[in-house]
Amino acid sequence: MKIKKTLLALLLGSSAFLFAGSLGAQELPVIETAEVVEAVADVISFDDGYAAFMETPGAAFFTISNLWLLIAAALVFIMHLGFATVESGLGQAKNTVNILFKNVFIICMGLLTYALWGFNAMYPGDAWTIGGFFASGSWFDVTASVDLMTAEYADYTWYTDFIFQGMFAATAATIVSGAVAERVKLSSFMIFATLLVMFAYPITGSWQWGGGWLAERGFYDFAGSSLVHAFGGFAALACVIVLGPRAGKYINGQIRPILGHSMPLATIGVFLLFLGWFGFNGGSVLNADPFLVSLVFVTTALAAAAGGLGAMFTSWLFLKKPDLSMALNGILAGLVGITAGADSIMPAYAILTGLIAGVLVVFSIIFFDKVKIDDPVGAISVHGVCGIFGTLAVALFSDAAGFGIQLIGTLSVSAFAFIFAYVVFSILKVVMGVRVSPEEEAEGLDIGEHGQEAYPDFGAARTR
C-alpha cells in the first residue's frame, strides 16, 4: 500500500540525528521537509516505512506519546461513568435506571456517530464546505491509506486521534442528560442527543480545533471550556426552557427542594470525573512532553481543589449550612474553569481561576432556581456559566489570547449550541412530545419508561 505522505518524525528525528553526526552542527543542510516527505512517500510502502521508522531514535518518543494518549482516552471514558453516577445520585431513586440508560446510550451512540460523520466534520483539513464555518463529514477512515506520521500525526496515530477525540464527543449530550433528568421522554432525548453529537458538536469544534474561523482569529481553548462544556451547558439550558421544571419544584412562588437519593453515589461520581479530567486535560497536550503534561496535571488539580473550597465556604456562608452537593459542584466548576487554559495559566493563577469558578457556581445555581430553571444536577451552572468564565480566564490570567476574541469565541459557541438545541428540541416537542405524562413522572421513569426498578429489594422491604 502506498502513502501520500510519510515519516515526519523520521525526517525530523533520525535524519537530523544522522546528518548532524556526519556533517557537524555547523554544516547541517536545510531540508525542505514537505518536499522530502513527498519524495520518500513515492518509493516507500507503508509497511516498509513504518518498520524503518520504528528503528530510529524518534520512535521512542512517538511510542510513549501514543501510549499516553491512549491512556488519556481511557481516563476520559471513565468520566462517562462519573457523569452517570453523579446524575443518578443527585436524582430521585425512582429515576435511576432511566438516568443510567441514557448514559449507556450516549457513549455508544457518541462513538459510532463520531466515526460515521463527526470526526472528519470536526477536522476537515482543507475540505471545508463553507470555509472556516462548516465542513461535511464522512466515515473516519474514508481514505484507502492511513498516514501515521505526517505533519498532523508526528506523535500519535490516526486511530489514537480518533479514539481520544471520540471520547470527548458524547460529553455534550451527557451534560444535557443531567439537566433534563426526571421528566424527559426517553425516545425524544435519544433522537436529540444523536443530532447534537453527530452534527452540532463537530461544527463548533471545527471552528477552533479544526482550524476554522476562531482558530484563524487567535481564539484559545486548550481542552474545551467552551467547545465541550459551555456548548453542553447552553444546549442544556435551551432544553430545560422548552421542557419546563419537574412537577412540584416551584409551588406558589416557593422553591421546593427535591433531594438526590444517594450522596455517596454522587460523591463517587465527582471523584471519578476528577480522575478522568487528568486524561481530559493532560491528553490534550497531544504528546508526552514531560513539562507540559506535568504542568497540566498540577493546574488541573489545584483549580479543582480551589473550586471545591470556594463553593464549600460560599454555600456555608449564604445557605447557613455546609452543602455537600455545592462542594461537589465546586470541584467540577474548578475543573471546567481551568480546562481552557490548563497549559497556559500558571499554578498560582490556576488556584485563583478555580476559586472564582467555585464561588460563581453557587450563585449561578441559586440564580437559576430563582428564575425557575430547574436543573437537578447544576449542569447549566457548572458547564455553561463556568465554561464561559474559564474561557475568559485564559485572557485574564495568561498571554495565550486576548479578551476580545475569547469573549467572541465563547459567546459564539454558546449561542450556536443554545439555538440549535432550542430549535431541535422544540420541533421534537411538537412532533412527538419531549415530556413524560404527569402519571409517569409521579410514579418514576424507571417504571414508566423501562418497567424495572434500580432498587427493587428496598421497595419490597418498605412494603412489608
N, C-alpha and C positions, 0 to 999 in steps of 0.2 A: 504494500500500500504506500503510495506517495503522499507527501505532505507539502503544503504550500510554504510553510514557514517552519523553522526548526531550531531548537537548541540555543536559545538566547543565553541561558545560564552557561552552556558550554563555551560559547563565544566570549562572554564577559568574564567567566571564571577561568576555565582551563586554558583558553587561548592567550589571555593576558598573562597567565602564570608561565606558559611556555615561552612566549615572546620575551617576557621580562628576563627569564633565565638565560636566554641565548644572546640577546642584544644588549641587555643592561637597561636600567630605567631611563637613562637619558636618550637612548636610541629607539625607544619603543615607538613603532609606527602608528599613525592614526588610522583606525579601521572604520569604515562606514558599515555599522552593524547591519542595517537593513539590507545592504547590497550583498554582504557575505551570507546572511541568512537565506536570501533568495537563491544564491548560487549553490549553497550547500544543499538546500531543500530539493533542488533539481536532480541530485545524484544520490542522495541517501534515503533509503527507505525508513519508515517509522521504526521498525524493529531494530534495524542496524543503528540508527541514530540514537535511539533510547538506550540501547545497550552500551554504546560508546560513551554517552553522557554519564551513565552510572559508574563509569570507571574513572571519572575526573574528580578533582578536588571539590568542584561545585556541587557534586551530588550529595554531599553530607548535609549542607545547609538546606538544600531542596527537600531532602527526605525528612529532616527534622521539622521544617516548616509545614510540609504537607501533613505530617502526623499530628502536629499541634492543631492545625485547622480541623482535622477530623475529630480530635478530642473536643475541641471547642464546639463543633456541630453537635456532638453527643450531649454536651452540657446544655446547649440551647434546647435540645429535645427534652431534657429533664425539666426545663421551665414549663413545658406544657402540663406535666404532672403537677407542678407548683400552682399553675393557674387553676387546674381542676380542683385541687384541694382547698385553695383559698376561696374560690367561688362557692363550692359546696358547703364549706364550713361556715361561711357568712350567710348562707341561705337557710331556709327552714328545712327540717328533716324530711318533710313530705315532698320536697322537690329535688332531693339529692340525686336520684337516678337520672332525672331529666338533665341536670347540670352536667353530670359526668358523661352522659350520652353525647351531648353537644360537643364536649371537649374531645371525645374519641373521634367523632365525625370530623371535627375541624382539622386535626393533624393529618388524618387520612386523605381528606379532600384537598387540603392545602398542598401536600407534596405532589399529588397527581396533577392538579391543575397548574402548579408551577412548572412541572415537566412538560405538560401539553401546550402551554401558552406563555406563562408568566415570565420564565427565565429569559427567553430571547426578547420579550417585550420590554423587560427592565434593563437589559444590557444589549442594545441593538447594534452597537458598533457604529457603522455608517449607514445602517439600514433604517433610517427614520422615515416614517410615512409623512409626518409633519415635523420638520426639522426642530429638534430640541424639545418638542412638546408631546408628541405621540408616536409610538412605534408599534407596528403589528407584531404579534408573537408567533411562535411555532414550536414544534417539538424540540426539546432542549438539545438533542443530538442530531440536528437536521442534516449536517454535512456528512459526507462519506468518511472523512478523516477527522481526527481529533488532535488539535495542536496542543501539545502538553507543555512546551517550554518556549513559547513565543514571548513577545514583549508584554502581553497581558498575563501570561502564565509562567513567570520566571521562578516562582517559589512554590507552586502547587498545581495540581492538575485541573482540567476542565471539570471532572467529576467531583473533585473536592469542592470546587467553587459552587457547583450546583447544590450539593447536599448542605453546605453551610448556609447559603442564601435561602434554600428551600425551607430550612428550619425557622427562619425569620418570618417567612411569608404568611403563615397561618396565624401569627400572633395578633394581627389586627382584628381578625374575626373573634379571637378568644377574648380580647378586651371588650368587644361589643356583647359577647355572650354573658359576661358578668353583669353588665349594666341592665340588660333586659330580662334577667333571670326572674323566674317565679310567675310569669304571666304571658310569656311569648308562645305562640303556636309553633311547634317543632318544625313542621314542614315548611312554613314560611321562613323561619330562621335559616334553615338549611339552604334554601334557594338564595336568600340574601347573602349569606356568608360565602357561598360559592362565587357569586358575581363580584363581591367585594374583593376577595382574594385573587381571583383569576384575572380581573380586568382593572379595577380601580387601584389596587396597591402597586402593581407594576408601573402604572402611568406616573404616579408621583415619585416612585422610586427612581425611575429613569431620568427624571428632571435633575437629580443630583448624582446618584451613583452610576447612572448610565451615560453620564456626560452630557446631559441636556442643558436647558436654559439656565437653571440655577447654578450648575457647576461652572458654566461659562462666565457667570457674574460674580463668582467668588463666594457663594454660599458654602457653609461648612457644617456638616452633620456627621460626625465620625461614625457613630453606630446606631443612630436612629431616634434621637429625642423627638424629632418632627416626623421623619419618614416612616417610622414604625409607631411610636407612642402617641404623638399628637394626632396622627392620622386615625388611629384606632379610637382615641378618646373622643374626637369630634364626630366620627361616624356613629359612635355610641350615643352621643348627645342627640343627634338627629333622630335616631331610632327611639329613644326614650320619649322625646317630644311627641312623635307620632303614636307611640304605644300607650302612653299615659302611665300613671302611678299604680302600684299594687292596691288592691282593694283594702280599705281600712287604714291606709298610710296617713292620709290627711283627712281629718274629720272636724268640721265646724271651725276651720282655721287653725286647728291644733295639729302638731306633728306627733304621730303615734309611732314610737319605735317598734320595729319588727326585728326581733333579735335573731342572730345566727344560731344554728343548733349545735355547733361544735367549734369552740375557740381553739382547742388543741389541733384540730384539722386545719384551721386557718393559719395557725402559727407554723405548723409543719410546712404548709404551702409557701409561706413567705421565706422561710429558710431555704427551701428548695429553689425558689426564684433567686434568692441571694447567691446561692451556689452557681446556678446556671448563668447568672449575669457575668461571672468571670469569663465564661466562654463567649457570651454575647458581646461584651466589650473587648476582652482580650483577644478573641479570634479576629476582631475587626482590624487588628494591626495587619493581618493578611500575610504574616510570616512569623518566624520565631525569633525576631530581633530581641536579644535579652533585655536591653534597656527599655524599649517601648512596651514590651509585654509586662515587665515588672512595674513600670510606671502606671500602666492602665489598671493593673490589679490593685495597686495602692490607692489610686484616686477613686476607683470604684468602691472599695471597702470603706474608705474614710467618709465619702459622701453618704453612703448608706447608713453608717453609724451616726453621723451628724443629723441626718434626716429623721432617724428613729428618736433621738433625744429631742430634737426640735418639736416634733409632733407630740411626743410624750408630755413634755412640760407645758407646751402651749395648751393642749387639751385639758390638762390638770388645772391650769390657771383659769381657763374660761368655762370649763364644764364642771369644775369643782371636784372631779373625781379622776383618778388616773385611768384612762380608757385604753384597753389593750388593742382594740381594733384601730384606734387612731395611731398608736405606736407602730403597729404593723404597716399601716398605710404610709406612715412617715418613712420607714425603711425603703419601701417601694418608691416613694416620691424622691428620696435622695438618689436612688439608682437611676430613675428616669431623668432626673435633673443633670446628672453628670454624664449621661450617655453621649450627648453631642460633642462634649469636649474632654472626654476621658484621657485623650493622648496629648492635649494641649493646655489644659488647666492644671497648674501645679498643685501639689498636695494641700498646702495651706488654703488656697482658694477652692479646692475641691471640698474641704470641710465647710467653708462658707456657702458654697453652692448647695450642698446637701442640707445644711441648716435652714437656709431660706426656703428650700423646697418643702422641708418638713413642717415649717410654720405655715407656709402657704396652703398646703393640702388640708390642714384643719379648717381654716377659714373658708376654703373653697367648698368643702363638704357641707359645712354649716350653711353657706350661701345657697347652694343648690337645693338643700332641704327647704329653706325658707321660700324659695320661688317654686316649690312643688315639683322639682325634677327628681324623680325617685330612682336612685342608683344604689342598689343593695350592697354593692361592694366598694363604692367610691372610685370606680374606674375612670369616670369622666374627669374627676379632680386629679387623680394620680397620674394618669397618662396624658390627658388632654391639657389641663392647665399647667402641670409641671413639665410636660413636654415642650410647651411654648417657652416657659421660663428657662429650661435647660438650654434651649437653642440660643436664647438671648444671652445666657451666661457665657457662652463662647466669646462673644464680643466684649462683655463686661470684664471678664477675668483672664483673657488670653489675647494674643495678637493674631489668632488664626483667621479672623474675619471681622468686617465692620458691622456696626449695629444696624445700619440701614438694610443691608442685604439679608442679614439674619432675620430681621422683622418681616421683610417682604417674603422671604422663603417660608418661614413657619406659618405665617398667615395664609399664604397661597396653598400650602399643603393641607392645612386645617380646613380652609374654606372649600376646597375641592372635595375632601372627604365628607364634610357635612352636607354639601349639596347633592353629591352622588347618593349618599345614604338616605337622605330625606326623600329624594325623588323615587328611588327604587323601592324603599320601604312603603312609601305612600301608594305606589302602584300595587304592590302586594296586598296592602290593606284593602284596596278597592276590589281587586280581583279575587282574592281568596281569604282575606282576613289575616290579621297578624296576632290576634289575641285569643286566648282560650276563653271558654264560656265562664261566667261567674261561678257556676257549679263546679267546674273542673278546677278553677283557681282555689276555691274554698277547700275542696277535697284534697288537692295536691296534684301536681303534674305527673308525679310518679305513677299514680293510679290512672289518671285521666288519659295520659299520653302513652304510657308504657305498660300498664297493667301489672306493675310489680313495685315492691317497696324496697327501700335501701336497708331498712332495719325491721324486718317482719317479726323477729323474735321479741323485740322490745314492745311492739304493738300488741302482740299476743299476751305478753306479761301484764300489760296495763289493764287488759280486759278481764283477767282472772279475779 
